C-alpha cells in the first residue's frame, strides 16, 4: 500500500493538507494510467469519454450536450471531436432546423473500438479497495465538493 509521505518525500502540516495533496497526486496517477492504457487504441481518455457518452445516448447529440456530460470539462472538446471525426469514429450531422447546430453521432467504427476496449482498466485502478471503502471514498469526495 502506498504512503504519500514516502512517495513524495514530504511532511504535511495536518491531515487535511495531506488529504488534499493526496487527491491531487492520485488524480495525476490516474491520468497517467489512463493515458498509457488508451495509447495503443489511438485515443485519449477524453476522446474515450466522448465515445462513451455518444454510445450511451444511442442517438446524435449536440456538441454542447456532449461538453456538458464530459467528466473533464474540456474547452478543447471541439478539437477532440475533430480528431475523432478524422479517425471516422464519429460523424457530424447538420441540424436541418438550425444551420448553426451540429449533432454528433458515433459511427460503427467508433462502436467497434469501444467493444475492443475493456472496462478492466477501471477495475485495475480500484483493485486495492473494497466496495465499502469505495463507497466511503465516493461519499467523502462528494462531501468535499
C-alpha positions in Angstrom: 0.0 0.0 0.0 1.3 3.4 -0.9 2.3 6.1 1.6 2.1 9.6 0.2 4.7 11.0 2.7 7.2 8.4 1.4 6.2 8.6 -2.2 6.9 12.3 -2.5 9.3 12.5 0.5 7.4 15.2 2.3 5.7 16.0 5.6 2.4 17.8 6.0 1.1 20.5 8.4 -2.0 18.5 9.1 -4.2 15.6 7.8 -6.4 18.0 5.7 -3.4 19.3 3.8 -2.1 15.7 3.3 -5.6 14.6 2.1 -5.7 17.5 -0.4 -2.2 16.7 -1.7 -3.1 13.0 -1.9 -6.2 13.8 -4.0 -4.1 15.8 -6.4 -1.3 13.2 -6.5 -3.8 10.4 -7.1 -5.6 12.3 -9.8 -2.3 12.7 -11.6 -1.6 9.0 -11.1 -5.0 8.0 -12.6 -4.5 10.4 -15.5 -1.1 8.8 -16.3 -2.5 5.3 -16.0 -5.4 6.2 -18.4 -3.1 7.9 -20.9 -0.9 4.8 -21.1 -4.0 2.5 -21.3 -5.6 4.3 -24.2 -2.4 4.9 -26.2 -2.5 1.6 -28.0 -6.1 2.3 -29.0 -5.0 5.7 -30.6 -7.3 7.8 -28.4 -7.1 9.9 -25.3 -9.1 9.4 -22.1 -11.2 12.5 -23.1 -11.9 11.0 -26.5 -12.9 7.7 -24.9 -15.3 9.7 -22.7 -16.9 11.3 -25.7 -17.3 8.0 -27.4 -18.9 6.5 -24.2 -21.3 9.5 -24.0 -22.4 9.1 -27.6 -22.7 5.3 -27.4 -24.7 5.5 -24.2 -27.1 8.2 -25.7 -28.0 5.9 -28.6 -28.6 8.9 -30.7 -26.9 12.0 -32.1 -26.2 14.7 -29.6 -25.5 18.4 -29.8 -21.9 19.4 -29.2 -22.9 21.4 -26.1 -24.7 18.4 -24.7 -21.6 16.3 -25.0 -19.4 19.0 -23.4 -21.8 19.3 -20.5 -21.7 15.5 -20.0 -17.9 15.1 -20.0 -16.1 14.1 -16.8 -13.4 16.6 -17.6 -15.0 19.8 -18.9 -12.6 20.4 -21.7 -12.5 23.7 -23.5 -11.0 21.9 -26.5 -13.8 19.4 -26.8 -14.4 20.5 -30.4 -10.8 19.7 -31.2 -11.1 16.3 -29.6 -14.2 15.7 -31.7 -12.3 16.8 -34.8 -9.7 14.1 -34.2 -12.4 11.5 -33.6 -14.1 12.6 -36.9 -10.7 12.3 -38.7 -10.4 8.8 -37.4 -14.0 8.1 -38.6 -15.1 7.2 -35.1 -17.9 9.9 -35.1 -19.8 11.8 -37.7 -21.2 15.3 -37.8 -24.9 15.7 -38.7 -26.1 19.2 -39.6 -29.3 20.2 -38.0 -31.9 20.9 -40.7 -33.8 23.4 -38.5 -30.8 25.4 -37.4 -27.6 25.5 -39.5 -25.6 26.7 -36.6 -26.2 23.5 -34.7 -24.2 20.4 -35.4 -25.2 17.0 -34.0 -22.5 14.3 -33.3 -23.1 10.6 -33.7 -20.9 7.6 -33.0 -20.1 5.5 -36.1 -20.0 1.8 -36.4 -16.2 2.0 -36.3 -16.4 4.0 -33.1 -18.7 1.4 -31.6 -16.4 -1.4 -32.7 -13.5 0.4 -31.0 -15.4 0.7 -27.7 -16.1 -3.0 -27.9 -12.4 -3.7 -28.1 -11.6 -1.6 -25.1 -12.0 -3.5 -21.9 -13.5 -1.7 -18.9 -10.9 -3.7 -16.9 -8.7 -0.6 -16.6 -11.3 0.7 -14.1 -11.0 -2.5 -12.1 -7.3 -2.2 -12.1 -7.4 1.3 -10.7 -9.6 0.3 -7.7 -8.3 -3.2 -7.1 -6.9 -2.4 -3.7 -10.1 -1.1 -2.1 -13.3 -2.9 -1.1 -16.8 -1.9 -2.3 -17.5 -0.5 1.2 -14.2 1.6 1.0 -15.1 2.8 -2.5 -18.5 4.0 -1.3 -16.9 5.7 1.7 -14.3 7.4 -0.6 -17.0 8.5 -3.0 -19.1 9.9 -0.2 -16.1 11.8 1.2 -15.3 13.3 -2.2 -18.9 14.3 -2.7 -18.8 15.9 0.7 -15.6 17.8 -0.1 -17.2 19.3 -3.3 
